[in-house]
């Protein structure tokens, strides 16, 4: 079961990326001090690219990284990197 920070990160990623990938509840790691987190082993939704007239048969994303620049949060954007 997830508690606290991992649940919060899961909710953020689900809202921002949920239309494209299935965001699993396990596999989330996040360090508040480092300002970095990762989500491993993500499945691409079959309808993710339908708006581009592409059909996904199967797809996996190895890792999604979330980088939060605590030192400059108002001037530097939060980044989501897909690997």
ChimeraX commands (.cxc) that place a marker at each C-alpha (Angstrom):
marker #1 position 0.00,0.00,0.00 radius 0.5
marker #1 position 1.15,3.53,-0.74 radius 0.5
marker #1 position 1.11,6.30,1.76 radius 0.5
marker #1 position 1.77,10.00,1.68 radius 0.5
marker #1 position 4.21,11.19,-0.94 radius 0.5
marker #1 position 3.97,8.21,-3.30 radius 0.5
marker #1 position 0.16,8.49,-3.33 radius 0.5
marker #1 position 0.41,12.22,-4.08 radius 0.5
marker #1 position 2.90,11.62,-6.93 radius 0.5
marker #1 position 0.68,8.84,-8.29 radius 0.5
marker #1 position -2.30,11.22,-8.36 radius 0.5
marker #1 position -0.32,13.93,-10.16 radius 0.5
marker #1 position 1.04,11.51,-12.77 radius 0.5
marker #1 position -2.38,9.93,-13.27 radius 0.5
marker #1 position -3.97,13.31,-13.94 radius 0.5
marker #1 position -1.23,14.52,-16.28 radius 0.5
marker #1 position -0.32,11.29,-18.11 radius 0.5
marker #1 position -3.28,8.98,-17.50 radius 0.5
marker #1 position -4.80,9.49,-20.94 radius 0.5
marker #1 position -1.63,8.08,-22.51 radius 0.5
marker #1 position -0.31,5.48,-20.05 radius 0.5
marker #1 position -1.59,3.25,-17.27 radius 0.5
marker #1 position 0.02,4.61,-14.11 radius 0.5
marker #1 position 0.54,1.65,-11.74 radius 0.5
marker #1 position 0.25,2.16,-8.00 radius 0.5
marker #1 position 3.45,0.23,-7.38 radius 0.5
marker #1 position 6.77,1.06,-8.96 radius 0.5
marker #1 position 6.78,4.69,-7.81 radius 0.5
marker #1 position 9.86,6.00,-6.05 radius 0.5
marker #1 position 10.32,9.62,-5.04 radius 0.5
marker #1 position 12.84,11.52,-2.93 radius 0.5
marker #1 position 11.50,14.82,-1.68 radius 0.5
marker #1 position 15.01,16.01,-0.76 radius 0.5
marker #1 position 16.42,15.22,-4.21 radius 0.5
marker #1 position 13.33,16.53,-5.97 radius 0.5
marker #1 position 13.33,13.50,-8.24 radius 0.5
marker #1 position 11.10,10.52,-8.67 radius 0.5
marker #1 position 10.54,7.67,-11.08 radius 0.5
marker #1 position 7.79,5.41,-12.25 radius 0.5
marker #1 position 8.98,2.13,-13.77 radius 0.5
marker #1 position 7.36,-0.34,-16.15 radius 0.5
marker #1 position 4.52,1.73,-17.55 radius 0.5
marker #1 position 2.10,0.36,-20.18 radius 0.5
marker #1 position 0.95,2.60,-23.03 radius 0.5
marker #1 position -2.85,2.71,-23.36 radius 0.5
marker #1 position -4.17,1.20,-26.61 radius 0.5
marker #1 position -6.09,4.40,-27.42 radius 0.5
marker #1 position -3.24,6.75,-26.43 radius 0.5
marker #1 position -2.47,7.93,-29.96 radius 0.5
marker #1 position -5.93,7.60,-31.50 radius 0.5
marker #1 position -6.14,11.37,-32.04 radius 0.5
marker #1 position -3.12,11.05,-34.36 radius 0.5
marker #1 position -4.82,8.23,-36.28 radius 0.5
marker #1 position -2.33,5.74,-34.85 radius 0.5
marker #1 position -3.27,2.47,-33.21 radius 0.5
marker #1 position -1.14,1.11,-30.39 radius 0.5
marker #1 position -1.04,-2.67,-30.34 radius 0.5
marker #1 position 1.29,-2.87,-27.35 radius 0.5
marker #1 position 3.66,-0.43,-25.77 radius 0.5
marker #1 position 5.84,-0.07,-22.70 radius 0.5
marker #1 position 7.73,2.86,-21.25 radius 0.5
marker #1 position 10.77,1.79,-19.27 radius 0.5
marker #1 position 10.75,4.78,-16.92 radius 0.5
marker #1 position 9.04,8.11,-16.40 radius 0.5
marker #1 position 11.10,10.56,-14.36 radius 0.5
marker #1 position 9.69,13.54,-12.48 radius 0.5
marker #1 position 12.12,16.36,-11.63 radius 0.5
marker #1 position 10.97,19.08,-9.23 radius 0.5
marker #1 position 13.39,22.06,-8.95 radius 0.5
marker #1 position 12.66,23.00,-5.30 radius 0.5
marker #1 position 15.39,25.65,-5.32 radius 0.5
marker #1 position 13.71,27.61,-8.14 radius 0.5
marker #1 position 10.12,26.36,-8.26 radius 0.5
marker #1 position 8.70,29.68,-9.43 radius 0.5
marker #1 position 11.17,30.15,-12.28 radius 0.5
marker #1 position 12.11,26.63,-13.42 radius 0.5
marker #1 position 9.42,24.23,-14.68 radius 0.5
marker #1 position 8.77,20.79,-13.26 radius 0.5
marker #1 position 9.98,18.29,-15.86 radius 0.5
marker #1 position 8.58,14.91,-16.82 radius 0.5
marker #1 position 11.06,12.80,-18.80 radius 0.5
marker #1 position 10.00,9.68,-20.64 radius 0.5
marker #1 position 12.71,7.07,-21.18 radius 0.5
marker link #1:1,2 radius 0.2
marker link #1:2,3 radius 0.2
marker link #1:3,4 radius 0.2
marker link #1:4,5 radius 0.2
marker link #1:5,6 radius 0.2
marker link #1:6,7 radius 0.2
marker link #1:7,8 radius 0.2
marker link #1:8,9 radius 0.2
marker link #1:9,10 radius 0.2
marker link #1:10,11 radius 0.2
marker link #1:11,12 radius 0.2
marker link #1:12,13 radius 0.2
marker link #1:13,14 radius 0.2
marker link #1:14,15 radius 0.2
marker link #1:15,16 radius 0.2
marker link #1:16,17 radius 0.2
marker link #1:17,18 radius 0.2
marker link #1:18,19 radius 0.2
marker link #1:19,20 radius 0.2
marker link #1:20,21 radius 0.2
marker link #1:21,22 radius 0.2
marker link #1:22,23 radius 0.2
marker link #1:23,24 radius 0.2
marker link #1:24,25 radius 0.2
marker link #1:25,26 radius 0.2
marker link #1:26,27 radius 0.2
marker link #1:27,28 radius 0.2
marker link #1:28,29 radius 0.2
marker link #1:29,30 radius 0.2
marker link #1:30,31 radius 0.2
marker link #1:31,32 radius 0.2
marker link #1:32,33 radius 0.2
marker link #1:33,34 radius 0.2
marker link #1:34,35 radius 0.2
marker link #1:35,36 radius 0.2
marker link #1:36,37 radius 0.2
marker link #1:37,38 radius 0.2
marker link #1:38,39 radius 0.2
marker link #1:39,40 radius 0.2
marker link #1:40,41 radius 0.2
marker link #1:41,42 radius 0.2
marker link #1:42,43 radius 0.2
marker link #1:43,44 radius 0.2
marker link #1:44,45 radius 0.2
marker link #1:45,46 radius 0.2
marker link #1:46,47 radius 0.2
marker link #1:47,48 radius 0.2
marker link #1:48,49 radius 0.2
marker link #1:49,50 radius 0.2
marker link #1:50,51 radius 0.2
marker link #1:51,52 radius 0.2
marker link #1:52,53 radius 0.2
marker link #1:53,54 radius 0.2
marker link #1:54,55 radius 0.2
marker link #1:55,56 radius 0.2
marker link #1:56,57 radius 0.2
marker link #1:57,58 radius 0.2
marker link #1:58,59 radius 0.2
marker link #1:59,60 radius 0.2
marker link #1:60,61 radius 0.2
marker link #1:61,62 radius 0.2
marker link #1:62,63 radius 0.2
marker link #1:63,64 radius 0.2
marker link #1:64,65 radius 0.2
marker link #1:65,66 radius 0.2
marker link #1:66,67 radius 0.2
marker link #1:67,68 radius 0.2
marker link #1:68,69 radius 0.2
marker link #1:69,70 radius 0.2
marker link #1:70,71 radius 0.2
marker link #1:71,72 radius 0.2
marker link #1:72,73 radius 0.2
marker link #1:73,74 radius 0.2
marker link #1:74,75 radius 0.2
marker link #1:75,76 radius 0.2
marker link #1:76,77 radius 0.2
marker link #1:77,78 radius 0.2
marker link #1:78,79 radius 0.2
marker link #1:79,80 radius 0.2
marker link #1:80,81 radius 0.2
marker link #1:81,82 radius 0.2
marker link #1:82,83 radius 0.2
view
